[in-house]
């Protein structure tokens, strides 16, 4: 049984702990958080040893794998230390807020030879797994264009300061927009060749964007549009729409997958979640990551893919700032 350490025992760390409890191949050994009171409450609820210093957790020989669910600007030092300690790493997205820090993490991972996966959780959502299987099997033909949106309430009053400042990896594009960018690129199964984007701060008083749109040209000829919004008041929208040579496909976390052909839509029953889709996705994410470690094979979300997503994130920001299309290079190949 694999021993797990959670670095960043906050609200998302709690969701990881709940997912781990549903697997018989792992057990929670320890958790880390600088707020000792909150940390004690966490370990009281989910078990494990409590460490206010993540360095002490990394020295715990019973910890084989860590998940890093801290503020984005803290990822670099923690991930490098975890790799040097020989721990396998599940790192929440984004990899890091700057290209230089992303590359530092990847270099440390490669030098240590540990398993590493970025938590692009959409790859493990039931609806998206069904959609990906259908696309890979050729049932929809080629994807011609796609639209992926993630629009949600951005609760400024209860978010921590780092989340509201781009310098510390905050803002809607880095925190929210990365999800539709990831899932659309994964489904189209091609690197992004160029991006043109526009980001702004229209809803909230913060030092980061809260609304944006990016137009993507894919290397295989497909095109895509990403919409990310942290609205003040509205209705959540988390949808991916694909137009393919053999029909249309809509994918929604709750509604599942619908196929549009001959002027009508049909829902794929097995794509609809049985219960909490996010919990199911995290359980599947952990299950596949642990299987990867045990079999010593490539992770479902490769480092090259995750780094390509970051390259597009940064290129889109450059495009918005300079007001022109930016070319994107990539080492990722499907």
C-alpha positions as CSV (number, residue, x, y, z in Angstrom):
1,X,0.0,0.0,0.0
2,X,1.3,3.4,-1.0
3,X,1.8,6.1,1.6
4,X,0.5,9.5,0.6
5,X,1.4,12.9,1.9
6,X,-0.8,16.0,1.2
7,X,1.2,19.3,1.0
8,X,-1.4,22.0,1.2
9,X,-4.1,20.7,3.5
10,X,-6.8,23.2,2.5
11,X,-10.1,22.8,0.8
12,X,-8.7,21.0,-2.3
13,X,-6.4,19.0,-0.2
14,X,-9.5,17.8,1.6
15,X,-11.0,16.6,-1.7
16,X,-7.9,14.6,-2.3
17,X,-8.1,13.1,1.1
18,X,-11.7,12.0,0.5
19,X,-10.7,10.5,-2.8
20,X,-7.8,8.6,-1.3
21,X,-10.2,7.1,1.3
22,X,-12.0,5.3,-1.5
23,X,-8.9,3.5,-2.8
24,X,-7.5,0.3,-1.2
25,X,-4.0,0.8,-2.8
26,X,-3.2,3.9,-0.8
27,X,-3.4,5.4,2.7
28,X,-2.9,8.9,4.0
29,X,0.3,9.1,6.0
30,X,0.7,12.8,6.6
31,X,-0.5,16.3,5.8
32,X,1.2,19.7,5.8
33,X,0.0,23.2,6.3
34,X,1.5,26.3,7.9
35,X,-1.7,27.1,9.8
36,X,-1.4,24.7,12.7
37,X,-5.0,25.0,13.9
38,X,-6.4,24.3,10.5
39,X,-3.9,21.5,10.0
40,X,-5.0,19.8,13.3
41,X,-8.6,20.0,12.2
42,X,-7.6,18.4,8.8
43,X,-5.8,15.4,10.3
44,X,-8.6,15.0,12.9
45,X,-11.0,14.6,10.0
46,X,-8.9,12.6,7.6
47,X,-6.1,11.0,9.7
48,X,-2.3,11.1,9.2
49,X,0.5,12.9,10.9
50,X,0.5,16.7,11.0
51,X,3.5,18.7,9.8
52,X,3.6,22.5,9.7
53,X,6.8,22.3,7.7
54,X,6.5,20.4,4.4
55,X,10.2,19.6,4.7
56,X,9.5,17.4,7.7
57,X,6.8,15.6,5.7
58,X,9.3,15.0,2.9
59,X,11.6,13.3,5.4
60,X,8.9,10.9,6.5
61,X,10.0,7.5,5.2
62,X,6.4,6.3,5.2
63,X,5.5,8.8,2.5
64,X,6.0,7.5,-1.0
65,X,3.9,9.9,-3.0
66,X,2.9,13.6,-2.4
67,X,0.2,15.7,-3.8
68,X,1.1,19.4,-3.9
69,X,-2.1,21.6,-3.5
70,X,-0.6,24.8,-2.3
71,X,-0.8,28.4,-3.7
72,X,0.6,28.5,-7.2
73,X,3.7,30.6,-6.4
74,X,4.8,28.0,-3.8
75,X,4.9,25.1,-6.2
76,X,8.5,25.5,-7.4
77,X,10.4,25.1,-4.1
78,X,8.1,22.3,-2.9
79,X,8.1,20.3,-6.1
80,X,11.9,20.5,-6.4
81,X,12.4,19.4,-2.7
82,X,9.9,16.6,-3.2
83,X,11.7,15.3,-6.2
84,X,15.1,15.5,-4.5
85,X,13.6,13.5,-1.6
86,X,12.6,10.8,-4.0
87,X,8.8,11.2,-3.7
88,X,6.5,10.6,-6.6
89,X,4.6,13.8,-7.3
90,X,1.0,14.8,-8.2
91,X,1.2,18.5,-8.7
92,X,-2.0,20.6,-9.0
93,X,-2.1,22.9,-12.0
94,X,-0.6,25.2,-13.0
95,X,2.9,23.9,-12.9
96,X,4.2,27.3,-11.8
97,X,3.4,31.0,-12.5
98,X,6.5,31.6,-14.7
99,X,8.2,29.8,-17.6
100,X,11.5,29.7,-15.7
101,X,10.0,28.1,-12.6
102,X,8.1,25.5,-14.8
103,X,11.4,24.5,-16.4
104,X,13.1,24.3,-13.0
105,X,10.5,21.8,-11.8
106,X,10.7,19.7,-14.9
107,X,14.5,19.6,-14.7
108,X,14.4,18.5,-11.1
109,X,11.8,15.8,-11.9
110,X,13.9,14.4,-14.7
111,X,17.1,14.4,-12.6
112,X,15.4,12.6,-9.7
113,X,13.7,10.0,-11.9
114,X,10.4,10.1,-9.9
115,X,6.9,9.8,-11.4
116,X,5.3,13.2,-12.0
117,X,1.9,14.2,-13.1
118,X,0.1,17.5,-13.2
119,X,-3.5,17.3,-11.9
120,X,-5.4,18.1,-15.1
121,X,-8.5,16.6,-13.6
122,X,-10.7,16.9,-16.7
123,X,-8.9,13.9,-18.2
124,X,-10.5,11.8,-15.5
125,X,-14.1,13.2,-15.4
126,X,-16.5,10.5,-16.6
127,X,-18.0,12.6,-19.4
128,X,-14.6,13.6,-20.8
129,X,-13.3,10.0,-20.6
130,X,-16.3,8.8,-22.7
131,X,-15.8,11.7,-25.2
132,X,-12.1,11.0,-25.5
133,X,-12.7,7.3,-26.2
134,X,-15.2,8.1,-28.9
135,X,-12.9,10.6,-30.6
136,X,-9.9,8.2,-30.4
137,X,-12.0,5.5,-31.9
138,X,-12.8,7.7,-34.9
139,X,-16.5,7.8,-34.2
140,X,-16.7,11.5,-34.8
141,X,-14.1,11.8,-37.6
142,X,-11.8,14.8,-37.4
143,X,-12.4,17.7,-35.0
144,X,-12.6,20.8,-37.1
145,X,-13.3,23.4,-34.4
146,X,-14.0,23.5,-30.7
147,X,-15.3,25.9,-28.1
148,X,-14.4,25.4,-24.5
149,X,-15.8,27.6,-21.7
150,X,-15.4,27.9,-18.0
151,X,-17.4,30.7,-16.5
152,X,-17.9,30.8,-12.7
153,X,-18.5,33.0,-9.7
154,X,-15.2,34.5,-8.6
155,X,-15.7,35.1,-4.9
156,X,-13.1,37.8,-4.3
157,X,-14.2,38.4,-0.7
158,X,-13.3,34.9,0.4
159,X,-10.3,34.2,-1.8
160,X,-6.8,34.6,-0.4
161,X,-4.7,37.5,-1.6
162,X,-2.4,35.3,-3.7
163,X,-5.3,34.3,-5.9
164,X,-6.1,37.9,-6.8
165,X,-2.6,38.8,-8.0
166,X,-1.0,37.5,-11.2
167,X,2.5,37.9,-9.7
168,X,1.7,35.0,-7.4
169,X,-0.1,32.9,-10.0
170,X,-3.6,34.3,-9.5
171,X,-6.2,35.4,-11.8
172,X,-8.9,33.7,-13.8
173,X,-6.8,32.7,-16.8
174,X,-4.2,30.9,-14.7
175,X,-6.6,29.4,-12.3
176,X,-9.8,28.8,-14.4
177,X,-9.0,29.2,-18.1
178,X,-6.3,26.6,-17.9
179,X,-9.0,23.9,-17.5
180,X,-10.9,24.5,-20.9
181,X,-7.5,25.0,-22.6
182,X,-6.3,21.6,-21.3
183,X,-9.4,19.7,-22.1
184,X,-9.8,21.1,-25.6
185,X,-6.2,20.5,-26.5
186,X,-6.4,16.9,-25.1
187,X,-9.6,16.2,-27.1
188,X,-8.3,17.7,-30.3
189,X,-5.0,15.7,-29.7
190,X,-2.7,18.2,-31.4
191,X,-0.3,20.9,-30.2
192,X,-1.3,24.5,-30.4
193,X,0.7,26.2,-33.1
194,X,-0.3,29.8,-32.3
195,X,-2.6,31.8,-30.0
196,X,-4.3,35.2,-30.1
197,X,-5.8,36.3,-26.8
198,X,-7.4,39.2,-24.9
199,X,-7.6,39.4,-21.1
200,X,-8.8,42.2,-18.9
201,X,-10.1,43.0,-15.4
202,X,-13.7,44.0,-15.7
203,X,-15.6,42.5,-12.7
204,X,-13.4,42.9,-9.7
205,X,-10.7,45.0,-8.1
206,X,-7.7,42.8,-8.3
207,X,-4.2,42.7,-9.8
208,X,-5.0,40.0,-12.3
209,X,-7.4,39.2,-15.1
210,X,-11.0,38.1,-14.5
211,X,-12.2,37.7,-18.0
212,X,-10.6,36.5,-21.3
213,X,-10.8,34.8,-24.6
214,X,-8.2,33.0,-26.6
215,X,-8.2,31.8,-30.2
216,X,-6.1,28.8,-30.9
217,X,-4.7,27.5,-34.2
218,X,-3.8,23.8,-33.8
219,X,-1.0,22.1,-35.7
220,X,-3.4,19.6,-37.3
221,X,-5.5,22.4,-38.8
222,X,-8.2,22.5,-36.2
223,X,-9.1,25.8,-34.5
224,X,-10.4,26.5,-31.0
225,X,-11.8,29.2,-28.8
226,X,-11.4,29.4,-25.0
227,X,-13.6,31.5,-22.8
228,X,-12.7,32.1,-19.1
229,X,-14.7,34.3,-16.9
230,X,-14.8,35.0,-13.1
231,X,-18.1,36.9,-13.0
232,X,-19.6,38.9,-10.2
233,X,-23.1,37.5,-10.8
234,X,-24.3,35.0,-13.4
235,X,-24.7,31.3,-13.9
236,X,-21.9,28.8,-14.1
237,X,-21.0,27.4,-17.6
238,X,-18.5,24.6,-18.0
239,X,-19.0,23.3,-21.5
240,X,-17.0,22.0,-24.5
241,X,-18.5,22.0,-28.0
242,X,-16.9,20.2,-30.9
243,X,-17.7,20.3,-34.6
244,X,-16.4,17.2,-36.3
245,X,-16.6,15.7,-39.8
246,X,-19.0,13.1,-38.6
247,X,-21.2,15.2,-36.3
248,X,-21.2,17.5,-33.3
249,X,-20.3,16.8,-29.7
250,X,-21.3,18.7,-26.5
251,X,-19.6,17.7,-23.2
252,X,-20.8,18.9,-19.8
253,X,-19.7,17.7,-16.4
254,X,-23.2,17.0,-15.2
255,X,-25.2,16.4,-18.4
256,X,-22.6,14.1,-20.0
257,X,-21.9,13.8,-23.7
258,X,-24.5,14.6,-26.4
259,X,-24.0,13.8,-30.1
260,X,-25.6,16.0,-32.7
261,X,-26.4,14.3,-36.1
262,X,-29.3,14.6,-38.6
263,X,-30.8,17.7,-36.8
264,X,-31.1,16.0,-33.4
265,X,-29.2,15.4,-30.2
266,X,-28.6,12.1,-28.5
267,X,-27.2,11.8,-25.0
268,X,-24.7,9.0,-24.2
269,X,-26.1,7.5,-21.0
270,X,-22.8,6.1,-19.7
271,X,-21.3,9.5,-19.9
272,X,-23.5,10.9,-17.2
273,X,-22.0,10.9,-13.6
274,X,-23.3,8.6,-11.0
275,X,-23.0,10.9,-8.0
276,X,-20.3,13.6,-7.5
277,X,-18.4,13.9,-10.8
278,X,-15.5,15.7,-9.2
279,X,-15.0,13.1,-6.5
280,X,-15.2,10.4,-9.2
281,X,-12.6,12.2,-11.2
282,X,-10.2,12.5,-8.3
283,X,-10.6,8.9,-7.4
284,X,-9.8,7.9,-11.0
285,X,-6.9,10.3,-11.2
286,X,-5.3,8.8,-8.1
287,X,-6.1,5.2,-9.3
288,X,-4.4,5.8,-12.7
289,X,-1.4,7.6,-11.2
290,X,-0.8,4.8,-8.7
291,X,-1.1,2.2,-11.5
292,X,1.5,4.2,-13.4
293,X,3.9,4.1,-10.5
294,X,3.4,0.3,-10.0
295,X,3.8,-0.5,-13.7
296,X,6.6,2.0,-14.2
297,X,4.9,3.4,-17.3
298,X,4.2,6.9,-18.7
299,X,1.7,9.0,-16.7
300,X,-1.7,9.6,-18.2
301,X,-0.9,13.4,-18.3
302,X,2.7,13.6,-19.4
303,X,5.1,16.3,-18.4
304,X,5.5,17.3,-22.1
305,X,1.8,17.8,-22.4
306,X,1.5,19.7,-19.2
307,X,4.4,21.9,-20.2
308,X,2.8,22.6,-23.6
309,X,-0.3,23.8,-21.8
310,X,1.8,26.2,-19.8
311,X,3.6,27.4,-22.9
312,X,0.1,28.2,-24.4
313,X,-0.9,29.9,-21.1
314,X,2.2,32.2,-21.2
315,X,1.9,32.8,-25.0
316,X,-1.7,33.9,-24.6
317,X,-0.7,36.4,-21.9
318,X,2.0,37.7,-24.2
319,X,-0.5,38.0,-27.1
320,X,-2.9,39.9,-24.9
321,X,-0.2,42.3,-23.8
322,X,1.3,42.9,-27.2
323,X,-1.9,42.6,-29.2
324,X,-0.8,40.2,-31.8
325,X,-0.8,36.5,-32.5
326,X,2.0,34.5,-30.9
327,X,3.6,31.3,-32.2
328,X,3.9,28.4,-29.8
329,X,6.6,25.8,-29.9
330,X,6.2,22.4,-28.3
331,X,8.0,19.2,-27.4
332,X,4.7,17.4,-26.9
333,X,3.7,15.0,-29.6
334,X,0.4,13.0,-29.3
